[in-house]
């Protein structure tokens, strides 16, 4: 039985008020702010101002990417790729947020935007949210019509938001079909899809939602109506009907736009798939369509890979081999675990061992390249005495000249779904503490906000009005050569990073010319970002495991303490994070993971001379007997002490 929707005579108050409010629009900002809030807010109607800013900026960038005008030329968001994240936030707080004071409050202290209590209560109902989105997109359509710009392009069809508004003429321009209703097959090099323009309860065809949730649709096939008898005849082989019937077999999504009233705009209801073709007793045929996904349609989503971490790293390994370089799979696993444990990693070793290349190829394999701005190599200069070259400065005219790191941070903050990688090449040519100390502290300040987003304290940059912070999708990897031209690391730096050594060189390792072609992937930041920032974050589910594995650290610390080389809570916590990530993803044995952590977090601290260092090395040896990497490195450190009466981790 068809479920008959009960249409309210009176509009919901929030929708009614919003429609009146938006009639006075002079730009798109209020409408896009409301969309950004709906996208970002919790069930209680609360959103982080940074999340709303990112969504706000993304709206305009997507318009440009989809070959449409972003805003009028005299508006700030007319060129969204040349306005910083902080400028966008300032625009939001100066204009649309105050204009929407009847709907939204701003908590400046906590950086939160909150729908007013009565608004938030209404928005908990899906029907209300749907109605609000329709009104917003209808007003956006009217506004952009006044700018004489395209309303929808073929690229838009790849990812449409729910309730996006179009006219029949807009769709006809895409399909090149001279009709203003019905089924529009679209097939070209850019997009393959079927668009349905459906009037619910239409005059010729009584199309209906089959349930209250509006994810099951009854849509009649296209046919011919006899002018005298009113009888319809259907041709299942008609191109439009056949395209829907064969859509699943051919992999075409069915994109459904609906409206309740003839003469109104159509609104995007989602991507649907064909369940069956049904013939009624009257002889009429209809398609029974089921919504595939609640939200944006699923066309062309290459970065949603249903792969385990093991499989992803194997594909990265294969990709790098295909490029003619050889890094052990285990090395890539260790590198990934180190980056996930903390977004600051040091790669150390003699020159020419591929440290910078590993970072570049790893990033490239997951879709972060120099071309798209998500991989950046920053060579460190010996004359860096402060953070000016890295962060930026004000010139003689008072204009701010952003440093490379600041540029990357600003891009990353506006693209939080994707990871960004920076390779600080030869980072110890200058003293790290001189030019990077502020950011080392910022990395340590990371915490989860009430919405689960990782945030940090801000850094003041001379000449820049806004402060910058460390975004949760940024990963900094420093490469170091330890020779007479470089500076040693302090414990402050070593404590804050996993130090991966590149010292084993096999000159008999050559490119594998038989390796098969391997494509890169587009991975989101979910694969890399840290789930744990404090031990409390992972302790509840792993208490027994943590207590057991930390025992080796307790034994090692007793040996290191007399020489003042003992580790603190930070190293302990990150040791646990690394082991738990490894355990969850099943990359290597626990013993191997512990071996890497001793090698990367503890042994780099050893440096000095005298009897106390000699005793420390002797007492440490029995504890590392079952950890081959650490055992071999300790043997090197001891041998150097015996030859020179001084030793360190570094070659």
Residue pairs with C-beta under 8 A, 6 or more apart in sequence:
2 208
2 210
2 218
3 208
3 209
3 210
3 211
3 212
4 208
5 200
5 209
5 212
5 214
7 260
11 19
11 131
12 122
12 127
12 128
12 131
13 122
14 103
14 119
14 122
14 123
14 128
14 132
15 128
15 131
15 132
15 135
17 102
18 34
18 103
18 132
18 135
18 136
19 135
19 139
21 30
21 100
21 102
22 30
22 31
22 135
22 136
22 139
23 139
25 31
25 139
25 143
27 71
27 72
27 75
27 95
27 143
28 71
28 77
28 140
28 143
28 144
29 77
29 91
29 92
29 95
29 96
29 99
30 96
30 99
30 100
31 136
31 139
31 140
31 143
32 56
32 59
32 60
32 96
32 140
33 52
33 56
33 92
33 96
33 97
33 100
33 104
34 100
34 103
34 132
34 136
35 55
35 59
35 133
35 136
35 161
36 52
36 53
36 55
36 56
36 59
37 47
37 52
37 104
37 113
37 115
38 123
38 129
38 132
38 133
39 55
40 47
40 48
40 51
40 52
40 55
41 47
41 113
41 115
41 120
42 451
43 124
44 120
45 114
45 115
45 117
45 119
45 120
45 123
46 112
46 113
46 114
46 115
46 450
46 451
47 112
47 113
47 114
47 451
48 111
48 112
48 113
48 449
48 451
48 453
48 455
49 89
49 92
49 93
49 106
49 111
49 112
49 113
50 89
50 111
50 413
50 453
50 455
51 416
51 451
51 453
52 92
52 113
53 85
53 88
53 89
53 92
54 85
54 413
54 414
54 415
54 416
56 88
56 92
57 77
57 80
57 83
57 85
57 88
57 414
58 414
58 415
60 70
60 71
60 77
60 80
61 70
61 80
61 81
61 414
63 69
63 70
64 70
64 80
64 81
65 155
66 153
66 155
66 156
67 150
67 153
67 155
68 144
68 149
68 150
68 151
68 153
68 156
69 78
69 144
69 147
69 149
69 150
70 77
70 78
70 79
70 80
71 77
71 78
72 78
72 147
76 83
76 87
76 91
77 83
77 88
77 91
80 88
83 91
84 410
84 466
85 410
85 413
85 414
86 410
86 465
86 466
86 468
87 466
88 414
89 466
90 466
93 106
97 104
97 106
97 113
102 116
103 115
103 116
103 119
104 113
104 114
104 115
104 116
105 113
105 114
105 116
106 112
106 113
106 114
107 113
107 114
112 450
114 120
115 123
122 128
123 129
123 132
130 162
130 163
133 161
133 162
133 163
134 163
134 165
134 267
136 163
137 161
137 163
137 164
137 165
137 267
138 165
138 265
138 267
140 165
141 151
141 165
141 166
141 167
141 265
144 151
145 151
151 165
151 166
151 167
151 170
152 164
152 166
152 170
152 171
152 174
153 174
154 174
154 186
154 188
154 190
154 191
155 190
155 191
156 164
157 174
157 186
157 191
157 193
157 195
157 255
157 297
157 299
158 191
158 297
158 299
158 300
159 296
159 297
159 299
159 300
159 301
160 255
160 268
160 296
160 297
161 268
161 295
161 296
162 267
162 268
162 269
162 270
162 294
162 295
162 296
163 267
163 268
164 267
164 268
165 265
165 266
165 267
165 268
166 257
166 265
166 266
166 268
167 265
167 266
168 179
168 180
168 181
168 197
168 266
169 180
171 184
171 195
171 197
171 257
171 266
172 178
172 179
172 180
172 184
174 184
174 186
174 195
175 184
175 185
175 186
175 195
177 184
177 185
180 197
181 197
181 199
182 196
182 197
182 222
182 240
183 194
183 195
183 196
183 222
183 240
183 241
183 243
183 244
184 194
184 195
184 196
184 197
184 240
185 194
185 195
185 239
185 240
185 243
185 252
186 192
186 193
186 194
186 195
191 299
192 250
192 251
192 252
193 252
193 253
193 254
193 255
193 299
194 243
194 244
194 247
194 252
194 253
194 254
194 255
195 255
195 256
195 257
196 219
196 244
196 254
196 255
196 256
196 257
196 272
196 289
197 257
197 266
198 207
198 217
198 219
198 256
198 257
198 258
198 259
198 266
198 269
199 207
199 258
199 259
199 260
199 261
199 262
200 207
200 208
200 209
200 258
200 259
200 260
201 207
201 208
201 260
202 262
203 262
204 225
205 219
205 220
206 220
207 217
207 218
207 219
207 220
207 286
208 217
208 218
209 216
209 217
209 218
210 216
210 217
210 218
210 288
214 269
215 270
215 290
215 291
215 294
216 288
216 289
216 290
216 291
217 256
217 258
217 269
217 272
217 287
217 288
217 289
217 290
217 291
218 286
218 287
218 288
218 289
219 256
219 286
219 287
219 289
220 284
220 285
220 286
220 287
221 234
221 236
221 238
221 241
221 277
221 285
221 286
221 287
222 234
222 238
222 240
222 241
223 232
223 233
223 234
223 235
223 284
223 285
224 232
224 233
224 235
225 231
225 232
226 232
226 233
231 283
232 283
232 284
234 241
234 284
234 285
235 241
236 242
236 245
236 277
236 285
243 252
244 254
244 274
244 287
245 274
245 277
246 252
247 253
247 254
247 273
247 274
248 273
248 274
253 271
253 273
253 292
253 297
253 298
253 299
254 271
254 272
254 273
254 274
254 289
255 268
255 270
255 271
255 272
255 297
256 268
256 269
256 270
256 271
256 272
256 289
256 291
257 266
257 267
257 268
257 269
258 266
258 267
258 269
259 265
259 266
259 267
269 291
270 291
270 292
270 293
270 294
270 295
270 297
271 291
271 292
271 293
271 297
271 298
271 299
272 289
272 290
272 291
272 292
273 289
273 290
273 292
274 287
274 288
274 289
275 288
275 289
275 290
276 287
276 288
277 285
277 286
277 287
277 288
278 285
278 286
278 287
278 288
279 285
280 286
292 298
302 521
302 522
303 367
303 521
303 522
303 523
303 524
305 312
305 521
305 523
307 315
308 585
308 586
309 336
309 527
309 585
309 586
309 587
310 585
310 586
310 587
312 366
312 521
312 523
312 527
313 329
313 332
313 333
313 336
313 587
314 329
315 365
315 518
315 521
316 332
316 362
316 365
316 366
316 521
317 327
317 329
317 332
318 515
318 516
318 518
319 361
319 364
319 365
319 518
319 519
319 520
320 326
320 327
320 332
320 361
320 362
320 365
321 511
321 512
321 515
321 518
322 515
322 516
322 517
322 518
323 361
324 511
325 354
325 357
325 361
325 511
326 509
326 511
326 512
327 354
327 358
330 588
330 592
331 358
331 500
332 362
333 587
333 588
334 500
334 588
334 596
335 345
335 358
335 362
335 500
336 528
336 587
337 578
337 581
337 582
337 585
337 587
337 593
337 596
338 345
338 498
338 500
338 578
338 600
339 345
339 475
339 477
339 528
340 528
340 529
340 530
340 577
340 581
341 498
341 530
341 574
341 577
341 578
341 581
342 443
342 496
342 497
342 498
342 530
342 574
342 577
343 443
343 470
343 474
343 475
343 476
343 528
343 530
344 440
344 443
344 475
344 476
344 477
344 478
344 496
344 497
345 475
345 476
345 477
345 478
345 497
345 498
345 499
345 500
346 427
346 477
346 478
346 479
346 480
346 489
346 493
346 497
346 498
346 499
346 500
347 355
347 358
347 359
347 477
347 478
347 479
347 480
347 500
347 502
348 355
348 479
348 480
348 481
348 482
348 499
348 500
348 501
348 502
348 650
349 355
349 480
349 481
349 482
349 501
349 502
349 503
349 651
350 481
350 502
350 503
350 505
350 651
351 481
351 483
353 502
353 503
353 505
354 502
355 479
355 502
356 377
356 423
356 425
356 479
359 375
359 421
359 423
359 477
359 479
360 375
360 377
360 423
362 421
363 369
363 374
363 375
363 419
363 421
364 375
364 520
365 520
365 521
366 419
366 520
366 521
366 522
366 523
366 527
367 374
367 418
367 520
367 521
367 522
367 523
368 374
368 375
368 418
368 419
368 420
368 421
369 375
370 376
370 377
373 408
373 411
373 420
374 411
374 415
374 418
374 419
374 420
374 421
375 420
375 421
375 423
376 404
376 408
376 420
376 421
376 422
376 423
377 422
377 423
377 425
378 390
378 404
378 405
378 422
378 423
378 424
378 425
379 425
379 426
380 424
380 425
380 426
380 427
380 428
380 429
380 430
380 435
381 389
381 429
381 430
382 429
382 430
382 485
383 430
384 390
384 429
384 430
384 434
384 435
385 430
385 434
385 435
386 434
386 435
387 403
387 435
387 436
387 438
387 439
387 461
388 403
388 462
389 403
389 435
390 403
390 404
390 405
390 406
390 435
390 436
391 402
391 403
391 405
391 406
391 459
391 461
391 468
392 400
392 401
392 402
392 403
392 406
392 461
392 462
392 463
392 464
393 400
393 401
393 403
393 462
393 463
394 400
394 401
394 462
394 463
395 401
398 463
399 463
400 461
400 463
400 464
401 463
402 410
402 464
405 422
405 439
406 461
406 464
406 468
408 420
408 422
408 474
409 468
409 469
409 470
409 471
409 474
410 468
411 420
412 420
412 471
412 473
412 474
413 471
415 473
416 471
416 472
416 473
416 525
417 473
417 524
417 525
418 473
418 524
418 525
419 473
419 474
419 475
419 523
419 524
419 525
419 527
419 528
419 529
420 471
420 473
420 474
420 475
421 475
421 477
422 474
422 475
422 476
422 477
423 477
423 478
423 479
424 436
424 476
424 477
424 478
424 479
425 479
426 479
426 480
426 481
426 486
427 436
427 478
427 479
427 480
428 478
428 480
428 481
428 482
428 486
428 487
428 488
428 489
429 485
429 486
429 487
430 487
431 487
432 440
432 478
432 487
432 489
432 490
432 493
433 440
433 490
433 492
433 493
437 492
438 459
439 459
439 470
439 476
440 492
440 493
440 496
441 457
442 456
442 457
442 458
442 459
442 469
442 470
443 456
443 470
443 496
444 496
444 570
445 456
445 457
445 470
446 454
446 455
446 456
446 470
446 472
446 530
446 533
447 454
447 455
447 456
447 533
447 534
448 454
448 455
448 533
448 537
449 455
453 472
454 472
454 529
454 530
454 533
455 469
455 472
456 469
456 470
457 469
458 467
458 468
458 469
459 467
459 468
459 469
460 467
461 467
461 468
472 525
472 529
472 530
473 525
473 528
473 529
475 528
478 497
480 486
480 489
482 488
482 650
482 651
488 607
488 648
488 650
489 604
491 605
494 604
494 605
495 567
495 568
495 570
495 571
496 570
498 574
498 578
498 597
498 600
498 601
499 600
499 601
499 604
499 649
500 600
501 599
501 600
501 633
503 651
530 577
531 537
531 538
531 581
532 538
532 577
532 580
534 573
535 546
535 569
535 572
535 573
535 576
538 546
538 576
538 577
538 580
539 546
542 576
542 580
545 579
545 580
545 583
546 576
546 580
549 575
549 576
549 579
549 590
549 594
550 572
550 575
550 576
552 594
552 598
552 623
553 567
553 571
553 572
553 575
555 623
556 567
556 598
556 602
556 620
556 623
557 566
557 567
559 616
559 619
559 620
559 623
560 566
560 567
560 602
560 605
560 616
560 620
562 612
562 615
562 616
563 608
563 612
563 613
563 615
563 616
565 605
565 606
565 616
567 601
567 602
567 605
571 601
571 602
574 601
575 597
575 601
578 593
578 596
578 597
579 590
579 593
579 594
579 597
582 588
582 590
582 593
583 590
583 593
587 593
591 626
591 627
594 627
595 627
595 628
595 629
595 630
596 629
598 624
598 627
598 629
598 630
599 627
599 629
599 630
599 633
602 630
603 630
603 633
603 634
603 637
603 649
604 649
604 650
605 649
606 613
606 616
606 617
606 637
606 647
606 648
606 649
607 647
607 648
607 649
608 646
608 647
608 648
609 641
609 645
609 646
609 647
610 645
613 641
613 647
614 641
617 634
617 637
617 638
617 641
617 647
618 638
620 634
621 631
621 634
621 638
624 630
624 631
624 634
625 631
633 649
637 647
637 648
637 649
638 647
640 646
640 647
640 648
641 647
